[in-house]
């Protein structure tokens, strides 16, 4: 069992966010992470930004 802070964050995330499983070819995860790191982003932030840009929702990167 986690700490109270961890439990709170887990519960908040469960209620505030939907999860999407993303599968990439072996080795691509490291390439994506390196790219996101080079731009000062998390992988999640990078993927959300890319989706929002593709959908015409610039500036809506709610990580």
LUMMI-42919 format. One record per residue (C-alpha): x, y, z; residue in three letters. Coordinates in steps of 0.001 Angstrom, whole numbers. Example, Ala and Ser with C-alpha at 12.3 -4.5 7.8 and 13.67 -1.06 7.14 Angstrom:
east:12300; north:-4500; up:7800; residuo:ALA
east:13670; north:-1060; up:7140; residuo:SER
! end
This chain:
east:0; north:0; up:0; residuo:UNK
east:1266; north:3481; up:-877; residuo:UNK
east:1608; north:6580; up:1210; residuo:UNK
east:-1391; north:8832; up:1733; residuo:UNK
east:-8; north:11303; up:-831; residuo:UNK
east:466; north:8527; up:-3405; residuo:UNK
east:-3016; north:7185; up:-2720; residuo:UNK
east:-4485; north:10671; up:-3124; residuo:UNK
east:-2678; north:11246; up:-6444; residuo:UNK
east:-3736; north:7838; up:-7726; residuo:UNK
east:-7375; north:8507; up:-6835; residuo:UNK
east:-7269; north:12010; up:-8340; residuo:UNK
east:-5769; north:10719; up:-11598; residuo:UNK
east:-8357; north:7933; up:-11766; residuo:UNK
east:-11167; north:10485; up:-11526; residuo:UNK
east:-9638; north:13254; up:-13656; residuo:UNK
east:-8040; north:11424; up:-16595; residuo:UNK
east:-8771; north:8717; up:-19117; residuo:UNK
east:-5970; north:6300; up:-19964; residuo:UNK
east:-4989; north:5202; up:-23457; residuo:UNK
east:-2616; north:2329; up:-24060; residuo:UNK
east:-104; north:3080; up:-26804; residuo:UNK
east:1945; north:351; up:-28444; residuo:UNK
east:5091; north:1141; up:-30420; residuo:UNK
east:7709; north:-1096; up:-31998; residuo:UNK
east:10595; north:-2261; up:-29838; residuo:UNK
east:13144; north:517; up:-29440; residuo:UNK
east:10733; north:3333; up:-30417; residuo:UNK
east:9882; north:4106; up:-26799; residuo:UNK
east:13487; north:5135; up:-26140; residuo:UNK
east:13553; north:7248; up:-29331; residuo:UNK
east:10299; north:9000; up:-28332; residuo:UNK
east:11554; north:9601; up:-24782; residuo:UNK
east:14854; north:11041; up:-26054; residuo:UNK
east:12979; north:13370; up:-28407; residuo:UNK
east:10590; north:14535; up:-25687; residuo:UNK
east:13528; north:15068; up:-23306; residuo:UNK
east:15336; north:17138; up:-25946; residuo:UNK
east:12289; north:19420; up:-26131; residuo:UNK
east:11965; north:19676; up:-22341; residuo:UNK
east:8774; north:17601; up:-22285; residuo:UNK
east:7613; north:14392; up:-20715; residuo:UNK
east:6560; north:11602; up:-23064; residuo:UNK
east:2957; north:12124; up:-21960; residuo:UNK
east:3189; north:15876; up:-22555; residuo:UNK
east:4741; north:15350; up:-25976; residuo:UNK
east:2058; north:12865; up:-27042; residuo:UNK
east:-740; north:15119; up:-25762; residuo:UNK
east:737; north:18125; up:-27572; residuo:UNK
east:1103; north:16155; up:-30816; residuo:UNK
east:-2516; north:14978; up:-30591; residuo:UNK
east:-3793; north:18470; up:-29814; residuo:UNK
east:-1806; north:19990; up:-32695; residuo:UNK
east:-3070; north:17332; up:-35107; residuo:UNK
east:-6634; north:18032; up:-33986; residuo:UNK
east:-6232; north:21807; up:-34243; residuo:UNK
east:-6278; north:22383; up:-30472; residuo:UNK
east:-2968; north:24217; up:-30013; residuo:UNK
east:-2335; north:25398; up:-26467; residuo:UNK
east:-4522; north:22753; up:-24811; residuo:UNK
east:-1800; north:20510; up:-23430; residuo:UNK
east:-3386; north:19379; up:-20170; residuo:UNK
east:-909; north:16829; up:-18913; residuo:UNK
! end
